[in-house]
């Protein structure tokens, strides 16, 4: 006789975050690749588009990272943004207000991705725990008052 069992039976652990150096390596490689592709496809003088794409990269990397990796991810993405997406290419500059705004946007994206991942993992873990409870019986000793 065949017995069917669910492969997902039992508690699944919350995924562990990826090591910070690995996240930073992915940020460096991904930012370089994305800025190069944007420079080839749409041209090098589109820093706002590059900022949006790098913010999306930072948010995606934040989904598997620790909170401590967010500042480094933002700085690495900003270095590639400033070095290759803003003319003159290959020159790192600092324009106070603009670069501070860009750096804070990248940091906010990385932190948002990490916080969203933590909330989604916590919600999924809560649902796995509460679905095993029997909710048809009253929990109050007086009959569910």
Phi, psi and omega per residue, in radians:
X1 nan 2.511 -3.131
X2 -1.691 2.283 3.064
X3 -1.905 2.236 3.128
X4 -1.609 2.208 3.070
X5 -2.212 2.563 3.129
X6 -1.349 2.331 3.109
X7 -1.256 -0.407 -3.123
X8 -1.620 0.310 -3.118
X9 -1.212 2.504 3.123
X10 1.678 2.953 -3.109
X11 -1.337 2.336 3.053
X12 -1.765 2.335 -3.138
X13 -1.289 2.729 3.044
X14 -1.235 2.348 -3.113
X15 -1.041 2.425 3.114
X16 -1.399 2.481 3.094
X17 -1.142 2.667 3.114
X18 -1.309 2.653 3.139
X19 -1.082 2.495 -3.069
X20 -1.029 -0.769 3.109
X21 -1.070 -0.576 3.101
X22 -1.198 -0.659 3.086
X23 -1.136 -0.727 3.134
X24 -1.177 -0.630 3.073
X25 -1.137 -0.715 3.095
X26 -1.164 -0.628 3.099
X27 -1.144 -0.744 3.134
X28 -1.125 -0.892 -3.136
X29 -1.132 -0.754 -3.134
X30 -1.168 -0.709 3.131
X31 -1.157 -0.740 3.105
X32 -1.084 -0.784 3.139
X33 -1.134 -0.792 -3.112
X34 -1.150 -0.727 3.129
X35 -1.167 -0.671 3.101
X36 -1.127 -0.751 3.125
X37 -1.140 -0.731 3.108
X38 -1.137 -0.672 3.110
X39 -1.113 -0.645 3.135
X40 -1.310 -0.745 -3.029
X41 -1.394 -0.785 -3.051
X42 -2.032 -0.161 3.117
X43 1.872 2.745 -3.037
X44 -1.417 -0.175 -3.051
X45 -1.732 0.709 3.111
X46 -2.196 1.202 -3.068
X47 -1.207 -0.490 -3.130
X48 -1.223 -0.693 3.073
X49 -1.136 -0.732 3.106
X50 -1.121 -0.665 3.087
X51 -1.077 -0.765 -3.136
X52 -1.117 -0.736 -3.136
X53 -1.187 -0.720 3.129
X54 -1.225 -0.555 3.049
X55 -1.151 -0.666 3.073
X56 -1.139 -0.715 3.074
X57 -1.072 -0.783 3.134
X58 -1.083 -0.684 3.121
X59 -1.181 -0.711 3.121
X60 -1.169 -0.697 3.082
X61 -1.185 -0.567 3.116
X62 -1.158 -0.393 -3.127
X63 -1.160 -0.423 -3.140
X64 -2.015 0.222 -3.030
X65 -1.976 2.968 3.008
X66 -1.488 2.852 3.090
X67 -1.109 -0.516 -3.123
X68 -1.223 -0.282 3.125
X69 -1.459 -0.258 -3.043
X70 -1.103 -0.808 -3.140
X71 -1.087 -0.721 3.114
X72 -1.160 -0.675 3.093
X73 -1.088 -0.762 3.133
X74 -1.120 -0.736 -3.136
X75 -1.152 -0.753 3.129
X76 -1.105 -0.763 3.106
X77 -1.117 -0.672 3.118
X78 -1.168 -0.639 3.096
X79 -1.095 -0.760 3.106
X80 -1.238 -0.605 3.064
X81 -1.101 -0.848 -3.088
X82 -1.275 -0.604 -3.081
X83 -1.367 -0.539 -3.010
X84 -2.203 -0.240 -3.120
X85 -1.847 -0.229 -3.137
X86 -1.962 2.207 3.128
X87 -1.198 2.555 -0.057
X88 -1.355 2.341 -3.087
X89 -1.150 2.461 3.114
X90 1.543 0.010 -3.130
X91 -2.054 2.144 3.078
X92 -1.490 2.228 3.124
X93 -2.282 2.956 3.067
X94 -2.353 1.977 3.042
X95 -1.913 1.825 -2.940
X96 -0.589 -1.205 -3.018
X97 -1.233 -0.793 -3.097
X98 -1.102 -0.867 -3.085
X99 -1.219 -0.571 3.068
X100 -1.163 -0.682 3.077
X101 -1.130 -0.766 3.130
X102 -1.130 -0.731 3.129
X103 -1.131 -0.695 3.114
X104 -1.223 -0.569 3.055
X105 -1.138 -0.756 3.125
X106 -1.165 -0.693 3.095
X107 -1.147 -0.741 3.104
X108 -1.091 -0.668 3.123
X109 -1.147 -0.772 3.136
X110 -1.137 -0.754 3.121
X111 -1.175 -0.652 3.108
X112 -1.137 -0.747 3.097
X113 -1.077 -0.729 3.138
X114 -1.188 -0.784 -3.134
X115 -1.137 -0.702 3.119
X116 -1.108 -0.725 3.103
X117 -1.104 -0.733 3.134
X118 -1.106 -0.740 3.124
X119 -1.126 -0.747 -3.141
X120 -1.152 -0.695 3.103
X121 -1.169 -0.704 3.125
X122 -1.159 -0.695 3.122
X123 -1.141 -0.728 3.118
X124 -1.143 -0.697 3.107
X125 -1.145 -0.691 3.105
X126 -1.107 -0.731 3.131
X127 -1.156 -0.634 3.112
X128 -1.157 -0.609 -3.129
X129 -1.312 -0.760 -3.046
X130 -1.361 -0.361 3.126
X131 -1.269 -0.354 3.098
X132 -1.406 -0.194 -3.138
X133 -1.470 2.553 3.088
X134 -1.522 1.977 -3.094
X135 -1.685 0.051 -3.120
X136 -1.445 -0.422 3.137
X137 -1.579 2.489 3.078
X138 -1.205 2.478 -3.123
X139 -1.623 -0.319 -3.122
X140 -1.463 2.367 -3.106
X141 -1.116 -0.381 -3.106
X142 -1.547 0.192 3.079
X143 1.727 0.385 3.061
X144 1.492 0.591 3.137
X145 -1.212 nan nan
